[in-house]
Amino acid sequence: MARQERAIRTRRTILEAAAAVFDERGYTSATIGEILDRAGVTKGALYFHFGSKEELAIGVFEEQLAITLPPQACKLQELVDSGLALARRLRSEPLVRASVGLALDQGAMDLDRTPAFQMWIDQNVQRLGEAKAQGELLPHVDVADTAELLVGSFSGVQLLSQLRCQRQDLERRVVVMFEHFLPSIAVPAVLARLDISEDRGQRVLAQGRVEDREPERVPVEQRGTRPVAVREQVAGSQGVAAVREQVAGQDEALPARAPSGA
């Protein structure tokens, strides 16, 4: 067990070093020697975990999704949570920042960057597919096209935020993106109950960490609490606010599921 924990720590150290060097030098200019010096490990230790510089890059890519968020009854809420949590992690976790930067590094001509985007697209396809199966999406929504559009939109939004203010306003910009994006895909009754507030990502990340420490903890949804209502006073939120007015006073939850045994 101690050996396994040591191996996990060594792998993490190598990834963090590689991410820092990729971020500072770019993938093409970065060398294994520089990564070894930054990590303070032997060449044998590095090649035990990663067979090449490209495998190191893939390991950095995977950090975008290397987190478990609390499950939600509403799958569109999970989609929102993943976007806002990633926005939060981009501001607070250097390894995640390096992962996104590496994926968008157009100078990395000898690196196949498609896996970074494909992993993210696949995750969104899964959540959107589950949302459609639960009746949360409008009939016209194409799951694959929507997943790709969301990935492209987030990539552009975070890049603009980086260029303008080092991502200091990223969560607000992602909220605005969702305020414009969700009305075109979500059933009105579901849309009105989504929590897309700016601090949502921070809250679900904190909840996920607590649940990792306390596996027996009962999720909030199973204790009968309701999701926080969507914020209405965010730029571009008129579409969501209008939907909220249409369903004001109604007490319906998510689309009803068929009784067991039906």
N, C-alpha and C positions, 0 to 999 in steps of 0.2 A: 504493500500500500504506500509506504513512504517513497519507494522508487517511482511508483506511478505518479504521485503528487509532484515529485521533483521533475519528472519528464514533462508534466503539464506546465509547470512554471517555466521550464527551459523553453518550451515551444512558444509560450506567450512572450517571453523576453525576446526571442528571435523575431517574432512577428512585429512587436513594437519597434524594435531596432530597424527592421526592414521598412516599416511604414514611415519612420522618421527620415530615413535616407532617401526613399522614393519621393517623399514630399519635398525634401530640400534639393535633391539633385535631378529628379526626374527618373523614370524607369530606365531609359536608355543609358544614361550616364552613371547610374548607380552600379557599384561592383559588390561582389560577394565579400571581398576583403573589407570594404567599408562597413558592411553590415556586421561582419564578425567583430570588428573593432568596437562598433557601437554596442553590440550585444554582450561582449566580453565572454564569448563561448568559443570552443574549439571548432575547427572545420568539421571534425567527425560528428560533433553534436548537432551542428546545423544540418548536415546531410543525412543524419538519422531521421530527421523530421521532414526535410524538404530536399527533393532531388535536384532542384535547379532554381534559378532566379525566377523563372516563370511560375513554378509551384509556390514560391514565396508570395508572388503577386496574387495568385489565386487564393492563398490563405488570407491575405489582407482583404481581398474582395469579400470573402465569406463573413467577415466581421460585420458587414452591414446588416446581416440577418441573424447573427449569433446571439440572439436574445429571445427569451420566452416571455410574452406579455400575458396578462390575465385573460382567460377566455371570456367572451361575451355572448349572450343569447342572440344578439343582433350582429350578424356578420359584417354589415356595413360599418358598425361601430368598431369592429376589429380592424377594418380597412383604414378608418380614420386614425385609430390608435397607432397603427404601425407607421403611418406618415408623420404624425406629430411626435411620436417617440424618436423616430429617426432624426427629425429636425432638432430635437433636444440633444440627442447624442452627438450630432454634428457640431454643436456648440460646446460640448463638455468632454468629448472623448477623442484624443488625438488619433487613435488608431482608426476610428470610423471616418474622421475627416480625411485621413490619408487614403482610405479605401475609395471614397467618392472621388477624391482628386486623381487617383490612379486610373479609375474607370473613365474619367473625362480627359486624360492626358493624351492629346492628339499627337504629341511628339513620340509616343511609345509605339513606333511603327512595327517593331518586332514582337509586340505583345498582343495576343488575341484578347480584346477587352469585352467581347460579346458575352462571356459567361457572367460577368458582373451584372449586366443588364438583364440577362435571361433569368438569373436566379430571382431577381426582384420581380420581373414580369410573371414568372411561374407562381410566386407567392401570391401576387394580386389576382391571378387567374383562379387560383384555388379559393380565395376568400370571396371573390365575385361570383364564382360558380355556386358556392354554398349560399350566398345571399339570394341568388336567383332561385335556387331550389326552395328557399324559405319564403318566396314571394315578396322579397324586399325590393326587387328591381322592376322598373317599368318594362312592359312587354317588348319594346323595340331594342333593348340594350343587348349589344354583342359583347360577350364577356372578354374575348381575346383582344378585340380592338380597344375596349375600354381600359384594360390593364396596360396596354402599351401607351395609350394616351396619358394615363396617370403617371407612368414612369417618366415619360418625356416632359410632362408639365412640371413635375417635382424637380427634375434635373435642371431645368431652366430657371425655376424659381430660386433654388438654392444657389445657383451660380450668380444670379443677379444680386442676391443678398450678400454673397461673399465679396463681390466687386464693389458694392456700395458701402458696406459697413461691417465687413468681416463676420457676416451672419448674425449680427446682434439682433436683427429684427426678423430672423428666419421663421420663428413660430407664428408671428403675426402674418407674414406673407403666405405661409402654408394654410392658415385659417382662411384667408381671403381666397386662395385657390380652391379650397373645398367648398366655400360658400358659393362659388360660381359653378363648380363642377358637379356637385351632388344633386342639385335640382333637376338636372337633365337625365339622371339615371335612377333616382330613388322614388319609391312610392311615397306620396305625400305624408301619410300617417307615420311612416318610418322616419322620413326626413325630419319631421318636427321634433322627434325625440332624440336625435343624435347630439352628443356632446362634442362640439368642435371648438371648445374654448382654448385659449392660448396656453393655459397651464395643464391641459389634459395629458400631454406627453409626459411631463414631469410626474404627474400623479400616477399614471399607469406604470411607469418605470419603478417608482417607489413601491407600489403595491406588488409588482412582480418580484422585487427583491425580498419583500417581507414574506411572500408566499413560498419563495425558494427556501427561506430559513424555517418556515412553519408549514410543512407539507399538508397537515391536517386542517388548515384553516379553510373555512367555508367561504366560497366566493361571494362577493357582494350580491350578485344577481340572485343567488339561492337564498339570501336572507330577506328577499322581498323588497329591496329598495329599488327605486326607479332611476333611470339615467338622468343626469343633469340636462336641463333643456338647452337647446342650441342658443348660442349668443346671437343677439339681433343687432348689436351696435358695432359691427365690424364693417369696414368699407366693403361694398359689394354684396351686402347681406340681404338686399331687398327681396330677392327671390325666396329665400328661406323664410323671411319674416312674413311674406304674403301667405305662404303655406301654413305657417303657424296660426295666422288669423283665421284661415279656413277651418282648421281643426280645433280652434279654441273651444274649450268646454267639453270636448269629447274625451272619453276615457278609454278609448280602444288602445290595446297594446299592439304588439307586432301581429302580422297576419295569423289568424288562428290556425293551429295545427290540428290535423285530424285526430280524433280520439284514438287511444291505444286500442288496437284490435280491429280498427276500421280497415 
